[in-house]
Amino acid sequence: MSNRTFTMIKPDATSKSYTGAILDQIIKAGFAVKAMKWTKLTQEQAGEFYAVHKERPFYGELVEFMSSGPIVAAILEKDNAVADFRTLIGATNPAQAEEGTIRKNFASSVGENAVHGSDSDENAAIEGNFFFSNLERF
């Protein structure tokens, strides 16, 4: 079990100026930000990041969406980080997300669900390495 996880605040949330409120909710939930950057993915970068979904029917739409505007990428730290963050963000479908979760508060649909959260310790490391060098982590 790792104490770090990875997240992205997605283009739908950044375009609606939810970034500060989402970060505030993350920090109030006890997560420490260990790396963070505001960036925009190219279609190639989004395709590489989501390559695990390449054979799924939503892949093209996902790549298009994730490269449509700026994102905020971050590495977060807390005991039991991956599981606790998945609980904090809520279900992928905001209509099914628990009250008070990030997706319930800020997402509008399954496709535009405000945030990404790593689903395992292994993926948290891979995803964090995609965005951050060791010099950018604290």
ZIDATA-V340968 format. One record per helix or strand. SS is the DSSP state (a for helix, b for strand). FROM is the first residue (numbers start at 1). LEN is the number of residues. If there is no record, write none. Layout:
ss=<SS:SS>
from=<FROM:FROM>
len=<LEN:LEN>
//
This chain:
ss=<b:a:a:b:a:a:a:b:a:a:b:a:a>
from=<4:11:19:32:43:51:59:71:81:102:115:121:134>
len=<6:5:10:8:7:3:8:7:9:5:3:11:3>
//
